[in-house]
Amino acid sequence: MNAPLQVGAFAAARSVLVRDLLLAFRRPGEWTQPLAFFVIVVLLFPLALDPEPALLRTLAPAALWVGLLLASMLALDFLFREDGRDGTLEQFALSGQPFSVLLLAKTVTHWLLTGLPLAIVGPLVALAFGAPAAAIPGVLAALLLGSVGLSLVGAIGAGLTLGLRRGGALLSLLLLPLLIPTLIFGARATQLAMLGESAAVPLYLLGALAVLALTLAPLAAAAAVRISLE
Amino acid sequence: MAWTWLHRFGSPPHFYRLAARLAPWFGWPALLLIAAGLFWGLVIAPPDALQSDAFRIIYVHVPCAWLSLLSYTAMAVAAGVGLIWRIKVAHAVAAAIAPTGMMFTAVALVTGMLWGEPTWGTWWAWDPRLVFELVLLFFFLGYAALRSAIDDLDRADRASALLAVVGVVNVPLVHYSVVFWHSLHQGSTVLRAGGPAMPASMLWPLLLAALGVTCYFVAVTLLRARGEVLRRERSGAWLAQVAGN
């Protein structure tokens, strides 16, 4: 019997990652839209209020995290859609490679393209809300850890709603209740960082959520995509 | 083997007959227990020293709040069994629990508001338990929305089952995070940790009502699951036989 072409799971995941990055750079609309959406949603808050510095500082964590959640919902809608439509996901499922690892590679790419830019822009937006420059590392850490959790848990929702009509609104209804812990710890860490206090406790909890999501969510996401493909 | 009796529960005809036989054994006790608990609680039990008669709503509110969480857990367990062992009857049971659980959650929220207005002076307070109950309602709504969005029954069963299982992993996290979130607000002056112990004359009717509502939950789940099985197996040959009798 001929030995099949041996490709390790890691190499397969890396090629998925490279492919997705390449595709994304050829279609920049998909990943720049959520970023623009995030900035505009968050900047609507001061316009809907009196732009009093004290009020804006109080409001900033809430505006940032609600904006991040909504922008992530928008971005997650793109996560599996194209590959589900053209049959790439079916090829992944048939490839003999661990499906959850391939989907994790897709999710990581998705985070690099949406979560990471959102987390980098977030502190700049916080500055516009009157956050002191010293708060930037704390806010950045909270957004980075939080957005990792959002992408991983979001992949489950994206898998479940794959190929459904009205998938976008349904995705938000399924995911937002699941993401309440991330919102609470993230907003709390941002608030503490902006007040100049130690944000260690909520940051550790955010990190714990991210690690929990990293261990369980890829398996659940793979199961979800399999259900949607059958 | 010794386990064969278990497999019979997965057989739709067997479940259909068993559910019909069991339902009255829970339905009638439910009626009696709820009637006794409510009569005792609403008429016989003494009025509360501080809240006078307003506290009596707990005989509806507390059982529904308990059952809301129990029904979510039961739904997730049934869904998990259906997902793992691919038992159709388990999916039917999970789908049957969802509307009942949603009703319990909604009743717990509404009766809580009705009680909160005269007692706390507000319909809604951002209290962890209230928020948690509201999030639970959204878990049920999401489950129902996902089911209704998928036309293929098998896919709807398995996708919603996965959502229920993911949700039940998330329930403790949401609970913990909401308590954490609450700790950054000023402590509530109305709700204290611990709370006053309840005298037996008020506690017994509550336990009766809770047991009655649990029986009601089981009876309604059996009847609804029977309906689900009927709808799913409408082309089954055994049904024609049952209908013929």
Interface residues (C-beta under 8 A of the other chain):
Chain A: I156 L160 T161 L164 R165 R166 G167 L170 L173 L174 L176 P177 L178 I180 P181 I184 F185 R188 L205 L209 L216 A220 A223 A224 I227 S228 E230
Chain B: V135 F138 F139 L141 G142 A145 L146 A149 I150 D154 R155 R158 A159 L162 L163 V165 V166 G167 V169 N170 L173 V174 Y176 S177 V178 F180 W181 L184
